Amino acid sequence: MGENTNNTEYIFDPAAELKKGASVMDDIMIEAKGIKRCFRLGSGEDFYALKGIDMQVPAGKLTILKGRSGSGKTTLLNILSALDDPTEGDVIIGEHVYSQMNEKEKEKLRRYNIGFVFQFHQLLPEFTALENVCIPALIGGEKTVAAEHRAKEVLDYLGLSQRMQHKPAQLSGGEKQRVAVARALINRPSVILADEPSGSLDSQNKAELHNLFFDLRREFNQTFVIVTHDESLAETTDRVIHLRDGEVFATSQNDTAQL
């Protein structure tokens, strides 16, 4: 695995990549145009999970994808993250146009431009919190010393400086999710995509995680797209895109979201 020979001292800023170079037209981080996703059923019939989605995600804001089960939220998130290809339509993140990218380029996009947070933390049980957070940076070719330095700074910012050497089984549910957020931030992504990140947490840990998202948005201009059923988060976020039966039926903006 190649190592990054850049010895520039790391300063924790999740939005650094956006500031350094990724061009975001008119402060739009993600634009989806005419997204359709068709699945072939066992009966041979075509089922359209998405039926022509047009949407924009503002840079430096927290956008919620909301809708009932089966509305197409996770399917759309998979397409925004370049994990799945639309049947029709296109996605643009900064200067990256998905339809013009091959699989290797999409893999690089996911590694450096997109951070992922899942409902269940997906931490590797045999590794410590610090080691789990380092993994994406090491895969990206970062030197071990530099990756650990960066991971320690992120974990410290997230209030986990005393838990770095603990393995997942030794952490609470809220701590595991914060480690997962740290892992998503390690490569300084332009956007973090999260699928029901607080779905498995109790009320207190859920509120703390949501506050963390707003802190990152406010202090570092971090962009989020979050799939959630959580009404409290949807009521306080910057923007909510409501999905129903594979279509956007409403978009609401909250100008009084947490500042």
QUIMOUR-V877759 format. One record per residue. N is the residue number from 1. RES is the residue in one small letter. PSI is psi as a letter, one per 30 degrees, with the letter a starting at -180 (none if undefined). Layout:
n->N res->RES psi->PSI
n->N res->RES psi->PSI
This chain:
n->1 res->m psi->k
n->2 res->g psi->l
n->3 res->e psi->k
n->4 res->n psi->k
n->5 res->t psi->g
n->6 res->n psi->j
n->7 res->n psi->g
n->8 res->t psi->k
n->9 res->e psi->k
n->10 res->y psi->k
n->11 res->i psi->k
n->12 res->f psi->j
n->13 res->d psi->j
n->14 res->p psi->f
n->15 res->a psi->g
n->16 res->a psi->e
n->17 res->e psi->e
n->18 res->l psi->e
n->19 res->k psi->e
n->20 res->k psi->e
n->21 res->g psi->e
n->22 res->a psi->j
n->23 res->s psi->k
n->24 res->v psi->j
n->25 res->m psi->k
n->26 res->d psi->h
n->27 res->d psi->g
n->28 res->i psi->j
n->29 res->m psi->e
n->30 res->i psi->k
n->31 res->e psi->k
n->32 res->a psi->k
n->33 res->k psi->j
n->34 res->g psi->h
n->35 res->i psi->j
n->36 res->k psi->k
n->37 res->r psi->j
n->38 res->c psi->k
n->39 res->f psi->k
n->40 res->r psi->j
n->41 res->l psi->l
n->42 res->g psi->f
n->43 res->s psi->f
n->44 res->g psi->f
n->45 res->e psi->l
n->46 res->d psi->k
n->47 res->f psi->k
n->48 res->y psi->j
n->49 res->a psi->e
n->50 res->l psi->k
n->51 res->k psi->h
n->52 res->g psi->i
n->53 res->i psi->k
n->54 res->d psi->k
n->55 res->m psi->l
n->56 res->q psi->k
n->57 res->v psi->j
n->58 res->p psi->k
n->59 res->a psi->k
n->60 res->g psi->g
n->61 res->k psi->l
n->62 res->l psi->j
n->63 res->t psi->k
n->64 res->i psi->k
n->65 res->l psi->j
n->66 res->k psi->k
n->67 res->g psi->l
n->68 res->r psi->l
n->69 res->s psi->k
n->70 res->g psi->g
n->71 res->s psi->f
n->72 res->g psi->g
n->73 res->k psi->e
n->74 res->t psi->e
n->75 res->t psi->e
n->76 res->l psi->e
n->77 res->l psi->e
n->78 res->n psi->e
n->79 res->i psi->e
n->80 res->l psi->e
n->81 res->s psi->g
n->82 res->a psi->g
n->83 res->l psi->f
n->84 res->d psi->l
n->85 res->d psi->k
n->86 res->p psi->l
n->87 res->t psi->e
n->88 res->e psi->l
n->89 res->g psi->a
n->90 res->d psi->l
n->91 res->v psi->k
n->92 res->i psi->k
n->93 res->i psi->j
n->94 res->g psi->c
n->95 res->e psi->g
n->96 res->h psi->j
n->97 res->v psi->j
n->98 res->y psi->e
n->99 res->s psi->f
n->100 res->q psi->g
n->101 res->m psi->k
n->102 res->n psi->l
n->103 res->e psi->e
n->104 res->k psi->e
n->105 res->e psi->e
n->106 res->k psi->e
n->107 res->e psi->e
n->108 res->k psi->e
n->109 res->l psi->e
n->110 res->r psi->e
n->111 res->r psi->e
n->112 res->y psi->f
n->113 res->n psi->f
n->114 res->i psi->k
n->115 res->g psi->k
n->116 res->f psi->k
n->117 res->v psi->k
n->118 res->f psi->l
n->119 res->q psi->e
n->120 res->f psi->k
n->121 res->h psi->f
n->122 res->q psi->h
n->123 res->l psi->k
n->124 res->l psi->j
n->125 res->p psi->f
n->126 res->e psi->f
n->127 res->f psi->l
n->128 res->t psi->l
n->129 res->a psi->e
n->130 res->l psi->e
n->131 res->e psi->e
n->132 res->n psi->e
n->133 res->v psi->e
n->134 res->c psi->f
n->135 res->i psi->e
n->136 res->p psi->e
n->137 res->a psi->e
n->138 res->l psi->e
n->139 res->i psi->e
n->140 res->g psi->g
n->141 res->g psi->g
n->142 res->e psi->k
n->143 res->k psi->k
n->144 res->t psi->e
n->145 res->v psi->e
n->146 res->a psi->e
n->147 res->a psi->e
n->148 res->e psi->e
n->149 res->h psi->e
n->150 res->r psi->e
n->151 res->a psi->e
n->152 res->k psi->e
n->153 res->e psi->e
n->154 res->v psi->e
n->155 res->l psi->e
n->156 res->d psi->e
n->157 res->y psi->e
n->158 res->l psi->g
n->159 res->g psi->g
n->160 res->l psi->g
n->161 res->s psi->f
n->162 res->q psi->g
n->163 res->r psi->g
n->164 res->m psi->e
n->165 res->q psi->g
n->166 res->h psi->k
n->167 res->k psi->l
n->168 res->p psi->e
n->169 res->a psi->f
n->170 res->q psi->g
n->171 res->l psi->l
n->172 res->s psi->l
n->173 res->g psi->e
n->174 res->g psi->e
n->175 res->e psi->e
n->176 res->k psi->e
n->177 res->q psi->e
n->178 res->r psi->e
n->179 res->v psi->e
n->180 res->a psi->e
n->181 res->v psi->e
n->182 res->a psi->e
n->183 res->r psi->e
n->184 res->a psi->f
n->185 res->l psi->f
n->186 res->i psi->e
n->187 res->n psi->g
n->188 res->r psi->h
n->189 res->p psi->l
n->190 res->s psi->e
n->191 res->v psi->k
n->192 res->i psi->k
n->193 res->l psi->k
n->194 res->a psi->k
n->195 res->d psi->j
n->196 res->e psi->h
n->197 res->p psi->f
n->198 res->s psi->g
n->199 res->g psi->f
n->200 res->s psi->g
n->201 res->l psi->l
n->202 res->d psi->l
n->203 res->s psi->e
n->204 res->q psi->e
n->205 res->n psi->e
n->206 res->k psi->e
n->207 res->a psi->e
n->208 res->e psi->e
n->209 res->l psi->e
n->210 res->h psi->e
n->211 res->n psi->e
n->212 res->l psi->e
n->213 res->f psi->e
n->214 res->f psi->e
n->215 res->d psi->e
n->216 res->l psi->e
n->217 res->r psi->e
n->218 res->r psi->e
n->219 res->e psi->f
n->220 res->f psi->g
n->221 res->n psi->h
n->222 res->q psi->k
n->223 res->t psi->k
n->224 res->f psi->k
n->225 res->v psi->j
n->226 res->i psi->k
n->227 res->v psi->k
n->228 res->t psi->l
n->229 res->h psi->f
n->230 res->d psi->j
n->231 res->e psi->e
n->232 res->s psi->e
n->233 res->l psi->e
n->234 res->a psi->e
n->235 res->e psi->f
n->236 res->t psi->f
n->237 res->t psi->l
n->238 res->d psi->e
n->239 res->r psi->k
n->240 res->v psi->k
n->241 res->i psi->j
n->242 res->h psi->k
n->243 res->l psi->k
n->244 res->r psi->k
n->245 res->d psi->h
n->246 res->g psi->g
n->247 res->e psi->l
n->248 res->v psi->j
n->249 res->f psi->f
n->250 res->a psi->k
n->251 res->t psi->k
n->252 res->s psi->k
n->253 res->q psi->k
n->254 res->n psi->j
n->255 res->d psi->f
n->256 res->t psi->g
n->257 res->a psi->l
n->258 res->q psi->k
n->259 res->l psi->none
